[in-house]
């Protein structure tokens, strides 16, 4: 298992890579400033293990704007393509 973390004062994301799934946990505020960070943090481990299932835990979010929703939709579309 490997782990990665991206964070700031208003947003945090943690990624763990297991054999068949990748849990990603997002916390605090997912907005235009941090949506790209979520995508980048998820993209690299997911590309390294494309057959893995991505699980995004959003229970720690306190705010999500339309850019954050857009990144989540993009991840959904990418999962359907894989």
MARNUPA-395277 format. One record per residue: z, x, y of N, C-alpha, C in turn; residue number from 1; residue in one letter. Coordinates in nm, 2 decimals. Atoms other than C-alpha are relative to their C-alpha. Example, Ala and Ser with C-alpha at 12.3 -4.5 7.8 and 13.67 -1.06 7.14 Angstrom:
2
ATOM    npz    npx    npy   capz   capx   capy    cpz    cpx    cpy   i aa
ATOM   0.00   0.09  -0.12   0.78   1.23  -0.45   0.00   0.09   0.12   1  a
ATOM   0.00  -0.09  -0.11   0.71   1.37  -0.11   0.08  -0.08   0.11   2  s
***
This chain:
82
ATOM    npz    npx    npy   capz   capx   capy    cpz    cpx    cpy   i aa
ATOM   0.00   0.08  -0.12   0.00   0.00   0.00   0.00   0.09   0.12   1  x
ATOM   0.00  -0.07  -0.13  -0.08   0.12   0.35   0.03  -0.10   0.11   2  x
ATOM  -0.04   0.09  -0.11   0.04  -0.02   0.68  -0.05   0.06   0.13   3  x
ATOM   0.04  -0.04  -0.14  -0.08  -0.01   1.04   0.07  -0.10   0.09   4  x
ATOM  -0.06   0.08  -0.11   0.07  -0.14   1.36  -0.07   0.03   0.13   5  x
ATOM   0.05  -0.01  -0.14  -0.07  -0.21   1.70   0.09  -0.09   0.08   6  x
ATOM  -0.09   0.08  -0.08   0.16  -0.32   1.97   0.00   0.03   0.15   7  x
ATOM  -0.02  -0.02  -0.14   0.23  -0.35   2.33   0.13  -0.08   0.04   8  x
ATOM  -0.12   0.08  -0.04   0.51  -0.52   2.53  -0.02  -0.15  -0.02   9  x
ATOM   0.02   0.14   0.01   0.35  -0.86   2.49  -0.07  -0.04  -0.13  10  x
ATOM   0.07   0.03   0.13   0.17  -0.84   2.15   0.02   0.10  -0.10  11  x
ATOM  -0.02  -0.09   0.12   0.23  -0.69   1.81  -0.08  -0.05  -0.12  12  x
ATOM   0.07   0.03   0.12   0.02  -0.68   1.50   0.04   0.10  -0.11  13  x
ATOM  -0.02  -0.09   0.11   0.11  -0.53   1.16  -0.09  -0.04  -0.11  14  x
ATOM   0.10   0.01   0.11  -0.13  -0.48   0.87   0.06   0.07  -0.12  15  x
ATOM  -0.03  -0.07   0.13  -0.05  -0.40   0.51  -0.12  -0.02  -0.09  16  x
ATOM   0.11   0.01   0.09  -0.31  -0.33   0.25   0.05   0.01  -0.14  17  x
ATOM  -0.04   0.01   0.14  -0.24  -0.43  -0.11  -0.13   0.00  -0.08  18  x
ATOM   0.12  -0.01   0.09  -0.48  -0.42  -0.41  -0.10  -0.11   0.03  19  x
ATOM   0.10   0.12  -0.01  -0.63  -0.77  -0.36   0.02  -0.08   0.13  20  x
ATOM  -0.01   0.08  -0.12  -0.51  -0.89  -0.02   0.06   0.09   0.11  21  x
ATOM  -0.04  -0.07  -0.12  -0.44  -0.78   0.33   0.07  -0.10   0.09  22  x
ATOM  -0.07   0.08  -0.09  -0.16  -0.95   0.52   0.01   0.06   0.14  23  x
ATOM  -0.01  -0.04  -0.14  -0.18  -0.93   0.89   0.10  -0.10   0.08  24  x
ATOM  -0.10   0.08  -0.07   0.11  -1.05   1.11  -0.02   0.02   0.15  25  x
ATOM   0.01  -0.01  -0.15   0.06  -1.12   1.48   0.12  -0.07   0.06  26  x
ATOM  -0.12   0.05  -0.07   0.35  -1.18   1.72  -0.02   0.01   0.15  27  x
ATOM  -0.01   0.01  -0.14   0.41  -1.27   2.08  -0.13  -0.06   0.06  28  x
ATOM   0.11   0.07  -0.07   0.10  -1.34   2.30  -0.13   0.05  -0.04  29  x
ATOM   0.13  -0.04   0.03  -0.25  -1.33   2.17  -0.09  -0.06   0.11  30  x
ATOM   0.08   0.04  -0.11  -0.47  -1.35   2.48  -0.12   0.09   0.02  31  x
ATOM   0.12  -0.08  -0.02  -0.78  -1.20   2.63   0.02   0.15   0.00  32  x
ATOM  -0.04  -0.14   0.00  -0.60  -0.87   2.67   0.02   0.06  -0.13  33  x
ATOM  -0.04  -0.05   0.13  -0.50  -0.84   2.31  -0.08  -0.05  -0.12  34  x
ATOM   0.09   0.05   0.11  -0.76  -1.03   2.11  -0.08   0.11  -0.07  35  x
ATOM   0.08  -0.11   0.05  -0.97  -0.72   2.07   0.09   0.10  -0.09  36  x
ATOM  -0.10  -0.08   0.08  -0.66  -0.53   1.94   0.02  -0.06  -0.14  37  x
ATOM  -0.02   0.06   0.13  -0.61  -0.78   1.66  -0.13   0.02  -0.08  38  x
ATOM   0.13  -0.02   0.08  -0.98  -0.76   1.56  -0.01   0.14  -0.05  39  x
ATOM   0.01  -0.14   0.04  -0.98  -0.38   1.56   0.10   0.03  -0.11  40  x
ATOM  -0.11  -0.03   0.10  -0.65  -0.36   1.36  -0.04  -0.06  -0.13  41  x
ATOM   0.04   0.07   0.12  -0.79  -0.60   1.10  -0.13   0.06  -0.06  42  x
ATOM   0.14  -0.03   0.04  -1.15  -0.48   1.09   0.00   0.13  -0.09  43  x
ATOM   0.01  -0.13   0.08  -1.10  -0.12   0.95   0.05  -0.02  -0.14  44  x
ATOM  -0.04   0.02   0.14  -0.88  -0.20   0.65  -0.08  -0.10  -0.08  45  x
ATOM   0.08   0.11   0.07  -1.08  -0.51   0.57  -0.14   0.06  -0.04  46  x
ATOM   0.13  -0.06   0.03  -1.41  -0.31   0.58   0.02   0.10  -0.12  47  x
ATOM  -0.02  -0.10   0.11  -1.25  -0.05   0.35   0.02  -0.07  -0.13  48  x
ATOM  -0.02   0.07   0.12  -1.16  -0.32   0.10  -0.06  -0.14   0.02  49  x
ATOM   0.07   0.13  -0.04  -1.42  -0.60   0.16   0.03  -0.12  -0.10  50  x
ATOM  -0.02   0.11   0.09  -1.33  -0.79  -0.16   0.15  -0.06   0.01  51  x
ATOM  -0.14   0.04  -0.01  -0.97  -0.83  -0.05   0.01  -0.13   0.09  52  x
ATOM  -0.02   0.12  -0.08  -0.84  -1.16   0.09   0.08   0.03   0.12  53  x
ATOM  -0.07  -0.02  -0.13  -0.73  -1.15   0.45   0.09  -0.12   0.02  54  x
ATOM  -0.10   0.11  -0.03  -0.41  -1.35   0.52   0.06   0.03   0.14  55  x
ATOM  -0.04  -0.02  -0.13  -0.33  -1.39   0.89   0.12  -0.09   0.03  56  x
ATOM  -0.12   0.07  -0.03   0.03  -1.49   0.97   0.02  -0.01   0.15  57  x
ATOM  -0.01   0.03  -0.15   0.05  -1.65   1.32   0.13  -0.06   0.04  58  x
ATOM  -0.12   0.06  -0.03   0.40  -1.78   1.30   0.08   0.07   0.11  59  x
ATOM  -0.07  -0.08  -0.10   0.52  -1.51   1.54  -0.06  -0.02   0.14  60  x
ATOM   0.07   0.01  -0.13   0.28  -1.61   1.82   0.08  -0.10   0.09  61  x
ATOM  -0.06   0.09  -0.10   0.43  -1.76   2.13  -0.10  -0.06   0.09  62  x
ATOM   0.11   0.05  -0.09   0.10  -1.81   2.31  -0.13   0.05  -0.06  63  x
ATOM   0.13  -0.04   0.04  -0.27  -1.80   2.22  -0.10  -0.07   0.09  64  x
ATOM   0.10   0.06  -0.08  -0.56  -1.85   2.46  -0.13  -0.02  -0.07  65  x
ATOM   0.13   0.02   0.06  -0.92  -1.93   2.40  -0.06   0.13  -0.06  66  x
ATOM   0.05  -0.13   0.05  -1.01  -1.56   2.35   0.07   0.03  -0.14  67  x
ATOM  -0.07  -0.02   0.12  -0.74  -1.54   2.08  -0.06  -0.09  -0.11  68  x
ATOM   0.06   0.09   0.10  -0.88  -1.85   1.91  -0.14   0.05  -0.04  69  x
ATOM   0.13  -0.06   0.03  -1.23  -1.69   1.94   0.00   0.11  -0.11  70  x
ATOM  -0.01  -0.11   0.09  -1.12  -1.38   1.75   0.04  -0.06  -0.14  71  x
ATOM  -0.03   0.06   0.12  -0.96  -1.60   1.48  -0.12  -0.07  -0.07  72  x
ATOM   0.12   0.06   0.05  -1.28  -1.80   1.44  -0.10   0.11  -0.05  73  x
ATOM   0.09  -0.11   0.05  -1.48  -1.47   1.42   0.05   0.06  -0.13  74  x
ATOM  -0.05  -0.05   0.13  -1.25  -1.35   1.14  -0.03  -0.10  -0.11  75  x
ATOM   0.03   0.10   0.10  -1.30  -1.68   0.96  -0.15   0.01  -0.04  76  x
ATOM   0.14  -0.01   0.03  -1.68  -1.65   0.99  -0.03   0.13  -0.08  77  x
ATOM   0.02  -0.12   0.07  -1.66  -1.29   0.87   0.05  -0.01  -0.15  78  x
ATOM  -0.06   0.02   0.14  -1.45  -1.39   0.57  -0.10  -0.09  -0.08  79  x
ATOM   0.10   0.08   0.07  -1.71  -1.66   0.48  -0.13   0.08  -0.04  80  x
ATOM   0.12  -0.08   0.03  -1.99  -1.40   0.49   0.03   0.10  -0.11  81  x
ATOM  -0.04  -0.09   0.11  -1.80  -1.17   0.26   0.02  -0.08  -0.13  82  x
***
